[in-house]
Amino acid sequence: MNIRRNTALVAFAAALPIGLAACGSSGSGTAAPAAPAAPPSSASSSSSAPSSSSSAPSSSSSSTTPTDTATSSSGSSGSGGMAKPFGAGCASVPTEGSGSFQGMATDPVATAASHNPLLKTLVAAVGAAGLGDTLNSAPAITVFAPVDSAFAKIPKADLAKVLADKPTLTKILTGHVIAGKIAPDKLAGDHKTLAGNTVTVAGSGEAFTVGKDKANVICGNVQTANATVYIIDSVLMP
């Protein structure tokens, strides 16, 4: 019995240092790698901050670009505008004042014509027919306006007779007016006048003739507040 106990104690005593050594070696092996784990966590946290701040400029940049683009587009479209008056006769129109192209553009058509030195006889005829207010109040019209020299082609006695005959004068004058503003590129063709008859315009570009007597457009596309005017070199007779 004593021999067995002694043998067991000796075996236990011999094994104890080996077990303790093994436990010590295993514990130090697991603790060592655990310490450097903190730095990667800190680096990861700091790298996420710039990502948040960098997104702010990106948002600001994208918001200004469409505004700049829209402004540029609007500016370029606004610079086009309507085509200018054309024709050799435009050189006789005053370059400034109420009778100029710029001045006429702000007045209704009968008033605008009264300021133009080329249209004195036409203005007198419109007054004699009592059509001034009618033409000025029309929302949008096209007028073929005979220049003074056009009326001079009519014998004085005949012109005086027409000016004194209001119904005939009204029919002649309204035969020079078409409903709606007609641009040069739409001018050629047949158009019904306010007198009820049809007037034919031939030509293209900046060369047009009007009516059966082929009156020439000597200054076209003149704008007033409510009309597009084509100044012609002959009176359109019914």
WOBEL-V575148 format. One record per pair of residues at least 12 apart in sequence whose C-alpha atoms are under 10 Angstrom apart, sorted by the first residue. I is the first residue (numbers start at 0). GAP is how many residues later the second one is. Records with the same first field share a line. If there is no record, write none. Layout:
BEGIN
I: GAP / GAP
END
This chain:
BEGIN
81: 101 / 139 / 141
82: 100 / 101 / 138 / 139
83: 17 / 136 / 137 / 138 / 139
84: 16 / 99 / 121 / 134 / 135 / 136 / 137 / 138 / 143 / 144 / 145
85: 98 / 119 / 120 / 121 / 131 / 132 / 133 / 134 / 135 / 136 / 144
86: 119 / 120 / 121 / 129 / 130 / 131 / 132 / 133 / 134 / 143 / 144
87: 118 / 129 / 130 / 131 / 132
88: 29 / 58 / 128 / 129 / 130 / 131 / 142 / 143 / 144
89: 128 / 129 / 130 / 132 / 141
90: 127 / 128
91: 24 / 25 / 26 / 127
92: 23 / 24 / 25 / 126
93: 21 / 22 / 23 / 24
96: 18 / 19
97: 13 / 14 / 15 / 16 / 17 / 18
98: 12 / 13 / 14 / 15 / 16 / 17 / 18 / 19
99: 12 / 15 / 16 / 17 / 122
100: 15 / 121 / 122 / 123
101: 120 / 121 / 122
102: 12 / 13 / 120 / 121 / 122
103: 12 / 118 / 119 / 120 / 121
104: 117 / 118 / 119 / 120 / 121 / 122 / 123
105: 117 / 118 / 119 / 120
106: 29 / 116 / 117 / 118 / 119 / 120
107: 24 / 25 / 27 / 28 / 29 / 30 / 31 / 32 / 115 / 116 / 117 / 118 / 119
108: 23 / 24 / 26 / 27 / 28 / 29 / 31 / 32 / 33 / 34 / 114 / 115 / 116 / 117 / 118 / 119 / 120
109: 12 / 13 / 16 / 17 / 21 / 22 / 23 / 24 / 25 / 26 / 27 / 114 / 116 / 117
110: 12 / 21 / 22 / 24 / 25 / 113 / 114
111: 24 / 111 / 112 / 113 / 115
112: 32 / 111 / 116
113: 12
115: 31
116: 30 / 31
117: 27 / 28 / 29 / 30 / 31 / 113
118: 26 / 27 / 28 / 29 / 30 / 31 / 32 / 112
119: 26 / 27 / 28
120: 25 / 26 / 27 / 28 / 29 / 30 / 31
121: 23 / 24 / 25 / 26 / 28 / 29 / 51 / 113
122: 22 / 25
123: 39
124: 34 / 37 / 38 / 39 / 41 / 44 / 45 / 47 / 48
125: 37 / 43 / 44 / 47 / 48
126: 36
127: 35 / 36 / 37 / 38 / 41 / 42
128: 34 / 35 / 36 / 37 / 38 / 39 / 40 / 41 / 42 / 44
129: 36 / 40
130: 39 / 42 / 43
134: 39 / 42 / 91 / 92
135: 88 / 89 / 90 / 91
136: 89
137: 41 / 42 / 88 / 89
138: 40 / 41 / 42 / 86 / 87 / 88
139: 38 / 39 / 40 / 41 / 42 / 84 / 85 / 86 / 87 / 88
140: 36 / 37 / 38 / 39 / 40 / 41 / 53 / 83 / 85 / 86 / 87 / 88
141: 34 / 35 / 36 / 37 / 38 / 39 / 40 / 41 / 45 / 51 / 79 / 80 / 81 / 84 / 85 / 86 / 87 / 88
142: 30 / 31 / 32 / 33 / 34 / 35 / 36 / 37 / 38 / 39 / 50 / 78 / 79 / 84 / 85 / 86 / 87 / 88 / 89
143: 29 / 30 / 31 / 32 / 33 / 34 / 66 / 71 / 73 / 76 / 84 / 85 / 86 / 87 / 88 / 89 / 90 / 91 / 92
144: 28 / 31 / 32 / 72 / 74 / 75 / 84 / 85 / 86 / 87 / 88 / 89 / 90 / 91
145: 27 / 30 / 69 / 70 / 71 / 72 / 84 / 85 / 86 / 87 / 88 / 89 / 90
146: 71 / 72 / 84 / 85 / 86 / 87 / 88
147: 84 / 85 / 86 / 87
148: 83 / 84 / 85 / 86
149: 65 / 82 / 83 / 84 / 85 / 86
150: 82 / 83 / 84
151: 82 / 83
152: 80 / 81 / 82
153: 80 / 81
167: 70
169: 25
170: 22 / 23 / 24 / 25 / 26 / 66 / 67
171: 23 / 63 / 64 / 65 / 66
172: 20 / 21 / 22 / 62 / 63 / 64 / 65
173: 19 / 20 / 21 / 22 / 23
174: 17 / 18 / 19 / 20 / 21 / 22 / 23 / 24 / 60 / 61 / 62 / 63
175: 16 / 17 / 18 / 19 / 21 / 23 / 34 / 35 / 54 / 59 / 60 / 61 / 62
176: 14 / 15 / 16 / 17 / 18 / 22 / 50 / 52
177: 13 / 14 / 15 / 16 / 17 / 18 / 20 / 21 / 49 / 50
178: 12 / 13 / 14 / 15 / 48
179: 46 / 47 / 48
180: 40 / 42 / 45 / 46 / 47 / 48
181: 39 / 45 / 46 / 47 / 48
182: 37 / 38 / 45 / 46
183: 19 / 20 / 21 / 22 / 23 / 24 / 36 / 37 / 44 / 46
184: 18 / 19 / 20 / 21
185: 15 / 18
186: 13 / 14 / 15 / 16 / 17 / 18 / 21 / 23
187: 12 / 13 / 14 / 15 / 16 / 17 / 20 / 21 / 22
188: 12 / 13 / 14 / 21
189: 12 / 20 / 21
194: 43
196: 41
197: 13 / 40
198: 12 / 13 / 37 / 39
199: 12 / 14
200: 13 / 14 / 15 / 16
201: 12 / 14
202: 13 / 14
205: 12 / 13 / 14 / 15
206: 12 / 13
207: 12 / 22 / 24
208: 23 / 24
209: 20 / 22 / 23 / 24 / 25 / 26
210: 23 / 24 / 25 / 26 / 27
211: 24 / 25 / 26
212: 21 / 22 / 23 / 24
213: 18 / 19 / 20 / 21 / 22
214: 16 / 17 / 18 / 19 / 20 / 21
215: 14 / 15 / 16 / 17 / 18
216: 12 / 13 / 14 / 15 / 16 / 17
217: 12 / 13 / 14 / 15
218: 12 / 13 / 14
219: 12
END
